[in-house]
Every structure is written in structure tokens, then in C-alpha cells.
């Protein structure tokens, strides 16, 4: 019964939960009795069924003692990350593996990737990992391709939008304000506001926030998706729905990497997503 501790994640944002649930589904095919935990910061925490949670930094030692393996689902590994450095160091002290599972790499510092097994989300991410680690990783799609979308009555023939603070979402506001039929527009919210921050500014149209499985099912009903959120684009690919991202998106290379999977069938994408899970098995058991 392996115990997998998922790091650099959020259980508050449904984009983070889509990766966590995808990893649980994929690794569960190999380890049906596996247990899963998450090491999150207090502001990133929300109770989720079947997931043991530890709050960093107060529970970090307990979390690492509990785990048999650490899985990094941070999505983007960019530059230097002191938390990753500390997690990797603690794993090495305990002699347990730390593994990047389908991550987008962008100029990562060698000390947080060298000798750390990884799969990369696409060719650009793989090349960035290689430049720092001097080892070619396997390429695999985002692990959230392994979640099971739930049927939804929402989004039918709508244009689905997502926004995100700090990303170029304002064009969408102009479109929604000038729309003649607002019932044909739907905002999908992955990360709702907290008491301090408006994470996904509203567009003045009908909106939905739900589990990742429900959000992916909603997006699958859409006519078109216009998104500032990576995982809404993943959901669009899964549902065979065309999508656009706005000009000027930060970290644009991860969206270019996502297009690696755009024209493959879902069965093939899911087969390739299991590459990340097989890496975990290989590291644990040889």
C-alpha cells in the first residue's frame, strides 16, 4: 500500500484538483490500494474526499514521514524554487523518491531537477529540463487527461470562458458586454474568490463553479472555449471542442506544448498519460 504525497499543489483551485484526481486515477490503476496525501499551504487548502492533507510548513515533517514517494504536480517548474529544494532534500534524507509528473519546465535551476526523475508536458518542457538536468525526460500529456468528466446539462452550445488575474482576460469582458444573447455565454470558474483576492474576474454572464469532473463535463458541451486557464484547454481537447487562448499569455510555451495532444484521440492521449504513472512504478520498483 504505497503512500503518495503530492507536493506543489492546491486543493482549493479545481485546476490543481484536476491534476490530483488524474494522478489518483492513473496511479490507482497500478496500485489499487494506494493512499494519497497532499502538502499544501493554508491558503491553498480545501477539504477533499479521500485525500489526506498536510499544511505546509507546520506539518511538513509529518507529511514526509508519512510518505513513501513524493509526486510533484506543480504544473510549472520555473527558475529556482526553495520549497522544491527543501522537499527534494528531505526526500533524499529519508531515501524516498521525488518525481515530477508531467510538468512544464521553464529554465529550472539544476539543483531542483538534476537527478530528479521527470516526465515533461511537451517538447519545449523536455528541452528545458534537459538543459538543466542533462537527461532527456519522457514526454507525457498533463495528468488531468485521466480524470473522468461527469455529464452536465450546462454549457450546451455555449461559448465557455475562463479568466485569470494577471492574464489578458479583458477582451472577453468586451465580448460578453456586447453579446446579443448572453444565455449562449458561460463562465467556468476553477478558482473562486477568497476573502483577499479576486482570482477569476467575472464577465457578467452565467457562471459555474464545481468539481473538476463537473467542469470538464460542462466544457465538453460547449460550442467553443476561450480560456485564460490551461486546464480549461485540456478539458476542451478531451471533449473535442475548439479552443482559443488570448494573445499575450504568460508562459505561452506550455500552451504550445499542449497542442502536441490537440489532434490525438482521447484513448491515445490517456495511454500516453500513463507514461507518467509507469515512471513512478519504475522508480519505486525498478
Buried (B, 14 or more C-beta within 10 A) or exposed (E): EBBBBBBBBBBBBBBBBBBBBBBBBBBBEBBEEBBBBBBBBEEBBBEBEEBEBBBBEEBBEEBBEBBBBBBBBBBBBBEEBEBBEBBBEBBEEBEBBBBBBBBBBBEBBEBBBBEBBBBBBBEBBBBBBBEBBEEEBBBBBBBBBBBEBBEBEBBEEBBBBBBBEEBBBEEBBEBBEEBEEEEBBBBBBBBBEEEEEEBBBEBEBBBBBBBBBBBBBBBBBBEBBBBBBBBBBBBBBBBEBEBEBBEEBEEEBBBEBBEBBEEBEEEEBBEBBBBBBBBBBEEBEE
